[in-house]
């Protein structure tokens, strides 16, 4: 049951489907991408796939040039980067110690697409000062 005061992020269903598709497309490597939206509203407008320059099944590194292009395009629309998405190909969709250490912005949503089981699982977290809080994804 959704509780308005509990941590949550609103993500369009099309963006959720695109995240899962990207995770399967890049498997067995981890996928990654950025979430564009309105931070204050806790709303994602879209998912932008980004190249994982680490090309690894165990970690991801956002291509810095693609990140900059995405950030500038979002700003031109009055939006901003509000989070990051990556996949876990063989582990639970929960932030790893590496994910926590590399979490660049305490205001971002950290979405993980888990492929460990038969069906993809999408979960979102807030990571502030190393503390992980799961937040509800509200499909829009």
Backbone as JSON Lines, residues from 0, in Angstrom:
{"i":0,"aa":"X","n":[0.84,-1.18,0.0],"ca":[0.0,0.0,0.0],"c":[0.88,1.24,0.0]}
{"i":1,"aa":"X","n":[0.56,2.21,-0.85],"ca":[1.33,3.44,-0.96],"c":[0.99,4.38,0.18]}
{"i":2,"aa":"X","n":[2.04,4.89,0.84],"ca":[1.87,5.9,1.89],"c":[2.59,7.16,1.42]}
{"i":3,"aa":"X","n":[1.87,8.28,1.26],"ca":[2.46,9.49,0.69],"c":[3.71,10.0,1.42]}
{"i":4,"aa":"X","n":[3.83,9.76,2.7],"ca":[4.97,10.26,3.45],"c":[6.16,9.31,3.46]}
{"i":5,"aa":"X","n":[5.98,8.11,2.9],"ca":[7.09,7.17,2.84],"c":[7.96,7.52,1.64]}
{"i":6,"aa":"X","n":[9.26,7.16,1.67],"ca":[10.12,7.47,0.53],"c":[9.61,6.79,-0.74]}
{"i":7,"aa":"X","n":[9.49,7.58,-1.81],"ca":[9.01,7.03,-3.06],"c":[9.51,7.88,-4.23]}
{"i":8,"aa":"X","n":[9.46,7.28,-5.4],"ca":[9.79,7.97,-6.64],"c":[8.76,7.54,-7.68]}
{"i":9,"aa":"X","n":[8.29,8.5,-8.46],"ca":[7.33,8.22,-9.52],"c":[8.08,8.07,-10.84]}
{"i":10,"aa":"X","n":[7.87,6.92,-11.49],"ca":[8.57,6.61,-12.74],"c":[7.54,6.14,-13.77]}
{"i":11,"aa":"X","n":[7.56,6.73,-14.98],"ca":[6.62,6.27,-16.02],"c":[6.83,4.8,-16.34]}
{"i":12,"aa":"X","n":[5.74,4.08,-16.62],"ca":[5.86,2.66,-16.93],"c":[6.73,2.43,-18.17]}
{"i":13,"aa":"X","n":[6.67,3.34,-19.14],"ca":[7.51,3.21,-20.32],"c":[8.99,3.24,-19.96]}
{"i":14,"aa":"X","n":[9.36,4.08,-19.01],"ca":[10.75,4.14,-18.55],"c":[11.14,2.86,-17.83]}
{"i":15,"aa":"X","n":[10.23,2.32,-17.04],"ca":[10.51,1.05,-16.33],"c":[10.74,-0.07,-17.34]}
{"i":16,"aa":"X","n":[9.9,-0.13,-18.37],"ca":[10.07,-1.15,-19.42],"c":[11.39,-0.96,-20.16]}
{"i":17,"aa":"X","n":[11.76,0.3,-20.42],"ca":[13.02,0.59,-21.12],"c":[14.23,0.16,-20.29]}
{"i":18,"aa":"X","n":[14.15,0.31,-18.97],"ca":[15.25,-0.11,-18.08],"c":[15.45,-1.62,-18.18]}
{"i":19,"aa":"X","n":[14.35,-2.35,-18.11],"ca":[14.42,-3.81,-18.17],"c":[14.96,-4.25,-19.54]}
{"i":20,"aa":"X","n":[14.45,-3.62,-20.6],"ca":[14.91,-3.96,-21.95],"c":[16.41,-3.72,-22.08]}
{"i":21,"aa":"X","n":[16.88,-2.6,-21.55],"ca":[18.31,-2.28,-21.63],"c":[19.14,-3.3,-20.84]}
{"i":22,"aa":"X","n":[18.64,-3.72,-19.68],"ca":[19.35,-4.71,-18.86],"c":[19.52,-6.02,-19.62]}
{"i":23,"aa":"X","n":[18.46,-6.47,-20.3],"ca":[18.55,-7.71,-21.08],"c":[19.42,-7.52,-22.32]}
{"i":24,"aa":"X","n":[19.34,-6.34,-22.92],"ca":[20.12,-6.04,-24.13],"c":[21.63,-6.1,-23.87]}
{"i":25,"aa":"X","n":[22.06,-5.63,-22.71],"ca":[23.49,-5.56,-22.41],"c":[24.01,-6.79,-21.68]}
{"i":26,"aa":"X","n":[23.1,-7.67,-21.22],"ca":[23.49,-8.89,-20.51],"c":[24.49,-9.68,-21.35]}
{"i":27,"aa":"X","n":[25.56,-10.22,-20.8],"ca":[25.83,-10.45,-19.38],"c":[26.53,-9.28,-18.67]}
{"i":28,"aa":"X","n":[26.79,-8.18,-19.39],"ca":[27.38,-7.02,-18.73],"c":[26.29,-6.21,-18.04]}
{"i":29,"aa":"X","n":[26.68,-5.42,-17.03],"ca":[25.74,-4.53,-16.37],"c":[25.39,-3.4,-17.32]}
{"i":30,"aa":"X","n":[24.13,-2.99,-17.28],"ca":[23.72,-1.82,-18.03],"c":[23.79,-0.61,-17.09]}
{"i":31,"aa":"X","n":[23.7,0.57,-17.67],"ca":[23.57,1.76,-16.85],"c":[22.86,2.85,-17.64]}
{"i":32,"aa":"X","n":[22.36,3.82,-16.92],"ca":[21.66,4.93,-17.53],"c":[21.32,5.97,-16.5]}
{"i":33,"aa":"X","n":[20.78,7.07,-16.96],"ca":[20.44,8.18,-16.06],"c":[18.94,8.42,-16.07]}
{"i":34,"aa":"X","n":[18.45,8.92,-14.96],"ca":[17.05,9.28,-14.81],"c":[16.94,10.8,-14.9]}
{"i":35,"aa":"X","n":[16.07,11.27,-15.75],"ca":[15.85,12.7,-15.95],"c":[14.47,13.03,-15.38]}
{"i":36,"aa":"X","n":[14.38,14.12,-14.62],"ca":[13.1,14.49,-14.07],"c":[13.15,15.73,-13.21]}
{"i":37,"aa":"X","n":[12.27,15.75,-12.22],"ca":[12.16,16.88,-11.3],"c":[12.46,16.38,-9.89]}
{"i":38,"aa":"X","n":[13.6,16.8,-9.37],"ca":[14.04,16.33,-8.06],"c":[13.03,16.69,-6.97]}
{"i":39,"aa":"X","n":[12.61,17.95,-6.92],"ca":[11.72,18.4,-5.85],"c":[10.4,17.64,-5.84]}
{"i":40,"aa":"X","n":[9.94,17.25,-7.02],"ca":[8.66,16.53,-7.13],"c":[8.82,15.03,-6.94]}
{"i":41,"aa":"X","n":[10.08,14.54,-6.93],"ca":[10.29,13.1,-6.83],"c":[9.74,12.36,-8.03]}
{"i":42,"aa":"X","n":[9.87,13.01,-9.2],"ca":[9.26,12.47,-10.41],"c":[10.32,12.31,-11.5]}
{"i":43,"aa":"X","n":[10.32,11.13,-12.11],"ca":[11.18,10.85,-13.25],"c":[10.37,11.07,-14.52]}
{"i":44,"aa":"X","n":[10.96,11.77,-15.49],"ca":[10.3,11.97,-16.77],"c":[10.7,10.88,-17.76]}
{"i":45,"aa":"X","n":[12.0,10.48,-17.7],"ca":[12.45,9.44,-18.63],"c":[13.77,8.82,-18.18]}
{"i":46,"aa":"X","n":[14.05,7.67,-18.79],"ca":[15.3,6.94,-18.6],"c":[16.13,7.14,-19.85]}
{"i":47,"aa":"X","n":[17.42,7.46,-19.67],"ca":[18.34,7.63,-20.79],"c":[19.44,6.57,-20.67]}
{"i":48,"aa":"X","n":[19.46,5.57,-21.57],"ca":[20.53,4.57,-21.52],"c":[21.88,5.23,-21.79]}
{"i":49,"aa":"X","n":[22.9,4.79,-21.05],"ca":[24.26,5.32,-21.18],"c":[25.2,4.13,-21.33]}
{"i":50,"aa":"X","n":[26.27,4.31,-22.07],"ca":[27.27,3.26,-22.24],"c":[27.98,2.97,-20.93]}
{"i":51,"aa":"X","n":[28.1,1.69,-20.6],"ca":[28.9,1.26,-19.44],"c":[30.33,1.11,-19.94]}
{"i":52,"aa":"X","n":[31.15,2.12,-19.71],"ca":[32.52,2.07,-20.22],"c":[33.38,1.04,-19.49]}
{"i":53,"aa":"X","n":[32.91,0.54,-18.36],"ca":[33.63,-0.54,-17.66],"c":[33.46,-1.86,-18.4]}
{"i":54,"aa":"X","n":[32.38,-1.98,-19.19],"ca":[32.1,-3.21,-19.94],"c":[32.29,-4.44,-19.06]}
{"i":55,"aa":"X","n":[31.6,-4.45,-17.92],"ca":[31.79,-5.48,-16.92],"c":[30.46,-6.07,-16.47]}
{"i":56,"aa":"X","n":[30.5,-7.32,-16.03],"ca":[29.33,-7.97,-15.45],"c":[29.24,-7.7,-13.95]}
{"i":57,"aa":"X","n":[30.23,-7.01,-13.39],"ca":[30.26,-6.79,-11.94],"c":[30.24,-5.33,-11.52]}
{"i":58,"aa":"X","n":[30.44,-4.41,-12.46],"ca":[30.37,-3.0,-12.1],"c":[30.04,-2.17,-13.32]}
{"i":59,"aa":"X","n":[29.68,-0.92,-13.05],"ca":[29.36,-0.02,-14.15],"c":[30.08,1.3,-13.96]}
{"i":60,"aa":"X","n":[30.38,1.94,-15.08],"ca":[30.94,3.27,-15.08],"c":[30.23,4.05,-16.19]}
{"i":61,"aa":"X","n":[29.57,5.11,-15.79],"ca":[28.84,5.97,-16.73],"c":[29.84,6.67,-17.65]}
{"i":62,"aa":"X","n":[29.59,6.64,-18.96],"ca":[30.44,7.36,-19.9],"c":[30.32,8.86,-19.59]}
{"i":63,"aa":"X","n":[31.43,9.53,-19.26],"ca":[31.35,10.93,-18.84],"c":[30.85,11.88,-19.93]}
{"i":64,"aa":"X","n":[31.18,11.62,-21.18],"ca":[30.7,12.49,-22.27],"c":[29.19,12.35,-22.45]}
{"i":65,"aa":"X","n":[28.69,11.11,-22.37],"ca":[27.25,10.9,-22.48],"c":[26.53,11.51,-21.28]}
{"i":66,"aa":"X","n":[27.13,11.43,-20.12],"ca":[26.55,12.03,-18.91],"c":[26.39,13.53,-19.12]}
{"i":67,"aa":"X","n":[27.45,14.19,-19.59],"ca":[27.4,15.63,-19.8],"c":[26.34,16.0,-20.84]}
{"i":68,"aa":"X","n":[26.3,15.28,-21.96],"ca":[25.29,15.56,-22.99],"c":[23.88,15.41,-22.43]}
{"i":69,"aa":"X","n":[23.67,14.36,-21.62],"ca":[22.36,14.1,-21.04],"c":[21.99,15.21,-20.05]}
{"i":70,"aa":"X","n":[22.95,15.62,-19.25],"ca":[22.7,16.68,-18.27],"c":[22.36,18.01,-18.96]}
{"i":71,"aa":"X","n":[23.09,18.36,-20.01],"ca":[22.83,19.6,-20.73],"c":[21.46,19.56,-21.43]}
{"i":72,"aa":"X","n":[21.11,18.43,-22.01],"ca":[19.8,18.29,-22.66],"c":[18.67,18.41,-21.64]}
{"i":73,"aa":"X","n":[18.85,17.81,-20.48],"ca":[17.83,17.89,-19.43],"c":[17.66,19.35,-18.98]}
{"i":74,"aa":"X","n":[18.78,20.03,-18.74],"ca":[18.72,21.43,-18.3],"c":[18.02,22.31,-19.33]}
{"i":75,"aa":"X","n":[18.21,22.02,-20.62],"ca":[17.57,22.79,-21.68],"c":[16.04,22.64,-21.63]}
{"i":76,"aa":"X","n":[15.57,21.55,-21.02],"ca":[14.13,21.3,-20.88],"c":[13.6,21.73,-19.52]}
{"i":77,"aa":"X","n":[14.48,22.28,-18.68],"ca":[14.06,22.66,-17.33],"c":[14.02,21.48,-16.38]}
{"i":78,"aa":"X","n":[14.7,20.39,-16.75],"ca":[14.76,19.19,-15.92],"c":[16.19,18.99,-15.44]}
{"i":79,"aa":"X","n":[16.43,17.9,-14.74],"ca":[17.78,17.6,-14.25],"c":[17.96,16.1,-14.12]}
{"i":80,"aa":"X","n":[19.21,15.7,-13.97],"ca":[19.5,14.3,-13.67],"c":[19.1,14.07,-12.21]}
{"i":81,"aa":"X","n":[18.22,13.09,-12.0],"ca":[17.72,12.83,-10.65],"c":[18.09,11.44,-10.14]}
{"i":82,"aa":"X","n":[18.84,10.7,-10.95],"ca":[19.22,9.37,-10.49],"c":[19.96,8.58,-11.54]}
{"i":83,"aa":"X","n":[20.33,7.39,-11.14],"ca":[21.08,6.48,-11.99],"c":[20.44,5.1,-11.92]}
{"i":84,"aa":"X","n":[20.55,4.39,-13.02],"ca":[20.03,3.02,-13.12],"c":[21.19,2.13,-13.51]}
{"i":85,"aa":"X","n":[21.26,0.95,-12.9],"ca":[22.19,-0.07,-13.4],"c":[21.59,-1.44,-13.1]}
{"i":86,"aa":"X","n":[22.17,-2.45,-13.69],"ca":[21.64,-3.8,-13.46],"c":[22.62,-4.61,-12.64]}
{"i":87,"aa":"X","n":[22.05,-5.57,-11.93],"ca":[22.83,-6.61,-11.26],"c":[22.49,-7.89,-12.0]}
{"i":88,"aa":"X","n":[23.47,-8.44,-12.66],"ca":[23.21,-9.59,-13.52],"c":[23.09,-10.91,-12.76]}
{"i":89,"aa":"X","n":[23.77,-11.03,-11.64],"ca":[23.78,-12.32,-10.92],"c":[23.57,-12.19,-9.42]}
{"i":90,"aa":"X","n":[23.28,-10.98,-8.95],"ca":[23.09,-10.77,-7.5],"c":[21.76,-10.06,-7.26]}
{"i":91,"aa":"X","n":[21.41,-9.95,-6.0],"ca":[20.15,-9.3,-5.62],"c":[20.15,-7.83,-6.07]}
{"i":92,"aa":"X","n":[18.97,-7.28,-6.34],"ca":[18.88,-5.87,-6.7],"c":[18.97,-4.98,-5.46]}
{"i":93,"aa":"X","n":[20.14,-5.02,-4.83],"ca":[20.41,-4.25,-3.61],"c":[21.8,-3.63,-3.77]}
{"i":94,"aa":"X","n":[21.98,-2.38,-3.35],"ca":[23.28,-1.73,-3.55],"c":[24.45,-2.51,-2.93]}
{"i":95,"aa":"X","n":[25.45,-2.74,-3.76],"ca":[26.68,-3.4,-3.28],"c":[27.53,-2.36,-2.57]}
{"i":96,"aa":"X","n":[28.56,-2.79,-1.84],"ca":[29.47,-1.82,-1.22],"c":[30.08,-0.87,-2.26]}
{"i":97,"aa":"X","n":[30.37,-1.36,-3.46],"ca":[30.9,-0.51,-4.53],"c":[29.85,0.52,-4.93]}
{"i":98,"aa":"X","n":[28.59,0.1,-5.06],"ca":[27.52,1.03,-5.41],"c":[27.42,2.15,-4.37]}
{"i":99,"aa":"X","n":[27.5,1.78,-3.1],"ca":[27.39,2.76,-2.03],"c":[28.57,3.73,-2.06]}
{"i":100,"aa":"X","n":[29.77,3.19,-2.23],"ca":[30.97,4.04,-2.26],"c":[30.98,4.98,-3.45]}
{"i":101,"aa":"X","n":[30.35,4.59,-4.55],"ca":[30.35,5.41,-5.75],"c":[29.09,6.27,-5.9]}
{"i":102,"aa":"X","n":[28.22,6.26,-4.92],"ca":[26.98,7.04,-5.0],"c":[27.33,8.54,-4.96]}
{"i":103,"aa":"X","n":[27.19,9.24,-6.1],"ca":[27.7,10.6,-6.17],"c":[26.81,11.69,-5.57]}
{"i":104,"aa":"X","n":[25.52,11.43,-5.43],"ca":[24.62,12.51,-5.03],"c":[23.58,11.98,-4.03]}
{"i":105,"aa":"X","n":[23.55,12.54,-2.83],"ca":[22.58,12.05,-1.83],"c":[21.13,12.35,-2.19]}
{"i":106,"aa":"X","n":[20.9,13.18,-3.19],"ca":[19.54,13.47,-3.62],"c":[19.06,12.6,-4.76]}
{"i":107,"aa":"X","n":[19.94,11.76,-5.28],"ca":[19.59,10.9,-6.41],"c":[18.81,9.66,-5.98]}
{"i":108,"aa":"X","n":[18.09,9.11,-6.96],"ca":[17.43,7.81,-6.82],"c":[18.37,6.79,-7.48]}
{"i":109,"aa":"X","n":[18.64,5.7,-6.78],"ca":[19.54,4.66,-7.27],"c":[18.69,3.43,-7.58]}
{"i":110,"aa":"X","n":[18.41,3.23,-8.87],"ca":[17.53,2.16,-9.31],"c":[18.39,0.99,-9.8]}
{"i":111,"aa":"X","n":[18.04,-0.2,-9.34],"ca":[18.76,-1.41,-9.73],"c":[17.77,-2.39,-10.37]}
{"i":112,"aa":"X","n":[18.13,-2.88,-11.54],"ca":[17.35,-3.91,-12.22],"c":[18.05,-5.23,-11.97]}
{"i":113,"aa":"X","n":[17.41,-6.11,-11.21],"ca":[17.98,-7.41,-10.9],"c":[17.56,-8.46,-11.91]}
{"i":114,"aa":"X","n":[18.54,-9.22,-12.39],"ca":[18.26,-10.28,-13.37],"c":[18.57,-11.67,-12.81]}
{"i":115,"aa":"X","n":[18.73,-11.77,-11.52],"ca":[19.12,-13.04,-10.89],"c":[18.05,-14.12,-11.06]}
{"i":116,"aa":"X","n":[16.78,-13.71,-11.0],"ca":[15.69,-14.67,-11.09],"c":[15.14,-14.7,-12.51]}
{"i":117,"aa":"X","n":[14.1,-15.45,-12.74],"ca":[13.52,-15.56,-14.07],"c":[12.99,-14.26,-14.63]}
{"i":118,"aa":"X","n":[12.38,-13.44,-13.78],"ca":[11.82,-12.16,-14.21],"c":[12.65,-11.03,-13.59]}
{"i":119,"aa":"X","n":[12.77,-9.94,-14.32],"ca":[13.53,-8.78,-13.83],"c":[12.82,-8.19,-12.61]}
{"i":120,"aa":"X","n":[13.62,-7.73,-11.65],"ca":[13.11,-7.03,-10.46],"c":[13.7,-5.63,-10.46]}
{"i":121,"aa":"X","n":[12.86,-4.62,-10.27],"ca":[13.33,-3.25,-10.23],"c":[13.09,-2.7,-8.83]}
{"i":122,"aa":"X","n":[14.17,-2.2,-8.22],"ca":[14.07,-1.61,-6.89],"c":[14.83,-0.29,-6.88]}
{"i":123,"aa":"X","n":[14.4,0.62,-6.01],"ca":[15.02,1.94,-5.95],"c":[15.42,2.25,-4.51]}
{"i":124,"aa":"X","n":[16.52,2.99,-4.39],"ca":[17.1,3.3,-3.08],"c":[17.55,4.74,-3.02]}
{"i":125,"aa":"X","n":[17.59,5.25,-1.81],"ca":[18.27,6.5,-1.5],"c":[19.54,6.1,-0.77]}
{"i":126,"aa":"X","n":[20.65,6.73,-1.09],"ca":[21.93,6.43,-0.43],"c":[22.49,7.75,0.07]}
{"i":127,"aa":"X","n":[22.46,7.92,1.38],"ca":[22.91,9.16,2.01],"c":[23.94,8.82,3.08]}
{"i":128,"aa":"X","n":[25.14,9.33,2.92],"ca":[26.23,9.09,3.89],"c":[26.41,7.6,4.16]}
{"i":129,"aa":"X","n":[26.32,6.78,3.13],"ca":[26.51,5.35,3.26],"c":[25.31,4.59,3.75]}
{"i":130,"aa":"X","n":[24.25,5.3,4.13],"ca":[23.03,4.64,4.63],"c":[22.07,4.4,3.46]}
{"i":131,"aa":"X","n":[21.58,3.18,3.35],"ca":[20.7,2.77,2.25],"c":[19.27,2.7,2.74]}
{"i":132,"aa":"X","n":[18.37,3.39,2.03],"ca":[16.95,3.35,2.34],"c":[16.21,2.97,1.07]}
{"i":133,"aa":"X","n":[15.47,1.87,1.12],"ca":[14.67,1.49,-0.05],"c":[13.48,2.44,-0.15]}
{"i":134,"aa":"X","n":[13.15,2.79,-1.38],"ca":[11.98,3.63,-1.61],"c":[11.04,2.93,-2.58]}
{"i":135,"aa":"X","n":[9.77,3.22,-2.45],"ca":[8.76,2.61,-3.3],"c":[8.81,3.26,-4.68]}
{"i":136,"aa":"X","n":[8.67,2.44,-5.7],"ca":[8.52,2.95,-7.07],"c":[7.03,3.03,-7.35]}
{"i":137,"aa":"X","n":[6.58,4.24,-7.7],"ca":[5.18,4.47,-8.05],"c":[5.11,4.6,-9.57]}
{"i":138,"aa":"X","n":[4.57,3.58,-10.26],"ca":[4.46,3.66,-11.72],"c":[3.47,4.75,-12.13]}
{"i":139,"aa":"X","n":[3.8,5.46,-13.19],"ca":[2.9,6.52,-13.65],"c":[2.49,6.27,-15.09]}
